[in-house]
């Protein structure tokens, strides 16, 4: 089955997981702290179980790596040329705050590269989706999908997306470096989850600097959407992010719309 044919079915799986998440969202629930200090809720686990079960039924030969996976060893996954990379509830902190800025992320990896991505926002009923060579798209509820693309940037006033829950001094230093390079004040937009990358993909922002820790399931799906919209995700050395690495953590990165501008040089102004 081609990646393009899979997209609609994966989007339906993401929407079904979103419905389960909203059932929990609308009532009291338990919050558990994981070993790394990050929160997890009943909604994370329920969405994981649904997505894993339905992806296995859809593509039984493709394994699933999820943020809530409990039985996947590094030795096993490093031998997988193809895998689903899933964050069943990206933006748990936003979920707990009840601000609606959380997503369901499902991406497909082929030999380290994202070739399909679905990012679904349950509260807004908005889906961003893409498959390799098929463009990037956005649809709201049952509306007809609209193709999205990044916007050009050649200097001057820029729009920068920042994490609502994970910003800090490096991001502020990047903003100051961008203002110095562009000669104009930067407009900032604070947002949660994979929506930040999607804002760049749809042309609503120019850059999203993520100068802090993330994992592959945080970026895989939206990375495909951004690629197909004409953008790119680069680390601070100018290399594109890859997936299913020995270390599941991503390096610091920049999600950018117009790769013609030298965003990477601004990282030299930022210390870790």
N, C-alpha and C positions, 0 to 999 in steps of 0.2 A: 504494500500500500504506500503510495507516495506521501511525502510530507504535506503537500497541499491538501490531499484528501483527508488527512488526519486532523487538520486544524479544526474543522467544525465539530468533530467528535470530542476532541480535547477541550474545546471551549464549552461544550455541554457538560463535561465532567467538572470543569472549574466552576460552572454556574451551580451545579448540584452541590458541590462542596460549599459554595457561598451560601446556599440556602440553609445548610446545616449550621454554618457559622452564625448566621443571623438568628437562628433559634436559640442559641446560647447567648448571643449578644443582647437579646431582649429580656434576659432574666439574670438572677444572681448566679454566680459560678465560682468555682475554686481557682485560685491562682497559685501555682507551684513555682518555686525557684529552682532552675536547673543548676548543674554543677558550675557552669560558667557565670552564674549570677543573673542570667536572662530569664524572663518570666515565660511560663507556658500555661495554657488553660485547657479546659475540656474541649473547647472548640478546635484547638490545634490538633488534638489527638483524633477527634471524630472526623475532621476533614482529611487528615492523613489516611485513616483507614479506608474511607470512601475512595479517595483518589488512587491509592495503591491497588485496591481491589479492581477498580474499573480499568485502570491502565493495563493491569495484568490480563484482564479479559480481552481488551482491545489489541494488545501486542504482547502475547505470552512469551515471546523470545527476547523482549527488551526488559532488562531489570530496572528497578526504581531505586533511586537514591533520594531520600527525603530528609528534611531537617529533623523529623521525628522518627527516622529509621532507628531500629534498635539492634538489628542483627546483620549489619553489613560491615564486613571487614575491609580494611584498606587493601589487603592482598587480593581479595576477590574483585573489588571494583576496579582496580588498576588493570585488570585483564579484560574489562568490558570495552569493546570499541564503540558500542552504542548504549546509551542509557537515558532514562528520564531523570531529570533533576527537578525536585519539587520543594517548594516552600508552601505547605498547606495553609499557613496564615502568616503572611509577611507583614510585620508591623504590629506585633502583639501589644507593644506599649500603646500604640494608637487605639487598638481594640479596647484595651483596659480603660483608656481615657474617654472612650466612646465618641471620638471625633470623626469616625467614618473613614479615616485614611489608612486602611489596611487592604491587602490584596491576597488573592490566590495565584501563585506562580507555578506554571508547569512548562518546562523547557525540555527539548530533546537535543542530545549531544551526539555528534558523529565524529569520532576520532579527534576529540578535543574542541570541536567547533560547534556553536549553537546553530541548529538548522530549523528549529521550530520553537515558537514561544507564544504562550497565552498568559496574559495578566488580566485578572478579573477583579473588579472592585464591587463587592456585594452591596454596599450601601448605595452607591451611585448607579449600580447595574450597568457599568461600563466595562467593555472588553477591548483590550488592545491585543492584536494577534498578528502573526507573521509566519511565513515559511520561506525557506531559502529560494530566492529567485521569483517570489510571488508578491513582493511588496509588503508594506506595513499598513494595517487597517485599524480603525476604531469604530465601535458600534455602541449605541446606548439603548438598553432594553431591546425592543424588537425593531428598532429603526434599521434602515438599509445601511450597511457598512460604508464608511467613508475612508478613502485612502489618505494616509498622512505622510508628511515628509518634513525633514528638518528645514530650518531657515538659514540663509546665507549670513555670514558675519565677516566683516572686513575691518573691524575696529569701531571705535566709538562706544556709545552706551550699550552695555550688555545686560542680559537678564541671566541671573545665576540662581539655580535651585540649591537649597541647603536642607539638610536633614532636620526635621523638627525635634527629634529626640537625641541626635548624635552629632551635633555640631561642636565646635570648639576652637581653640586658638589657631590650629593649622588652617582651618577654613577661613578664618578672619584674615590670616596672613595672605592666603591666596586671593581673597577679595581685594585687599589693598594692592597686591601686585598687579591684578587685572586692571584696577583703576589707574595705577601709574602707567601701565602699558597702553591703555586705551585713551587716557586723557579725559575720561568721563566717569561720572558716578555710576556704580553698578546697582541695578535693581535686583533685590533678592526676593525669592519666593520660598517660604518654608513649607515643607510637605513631608509626609511619611511614606514608608515602604517603597516598592518598585515604581510607584507613580512618578517619582522624581526623574527617572530615566525616561519614562513615557512622555513627560512634559517636553523633554528635549526632542524626542522622536516626533512629536506632533508640531514642533516649531514654536511652542510657547516659551521656550527658554533656549539659551545658547550653550550652557555648560552646567554640569553638576559635578563638583569636586567631592569625591568621597575619600577623605583623608583620615581614615580610621578603619577598624576591622569590619570585614564582611565575609560571608561564606559564598560558595559557588551557587547555592540555591537562592541567594538573595538577588543574583544578577542574571542568571542564565536566560530566563524567559524574556526579560526586558532587553537584554543584550541583542537577542535575535530581532526583536521589534526595532530597536535603534539601527542595527545594521541595515535592515530592509528599508528603513526610512531615509537612509543616506548618511547616517552618522557612524560613530565608532566609539568603543571604550578602550582607552589606553592607560597603561600604568605610567608612573612618573619617569620611566626611561623611554617612553614612546612605543612600547610593545603592546599589541592587542592582547586582552585577557584570553586565556585558554582554560579548558575545563577538564575535570577528572585528573587533576594533578596529584602527586604524592601528598601535598599539603592542601587540604580542602579550602583553606583560607585564601581570599584574594589579597593581592597587594593593594596599596593605595591606588586609586584610579581616578580618571576624568572621563565622564560621559559627555561627548561633545557632538554638536550638530555639524558644524563646518570644520572639517579636518584641515582646511587650507590655512587656518590661523594657527600660530605657534602657541598652543595652550600649554604644551609640555614644559616649555622654558619657564613658565610661571612657577612650576613646582620647585625650581631651584631657590626660590625665595622663601620656601616653607621648610621649616625644620620639624622633624618627627619628635 
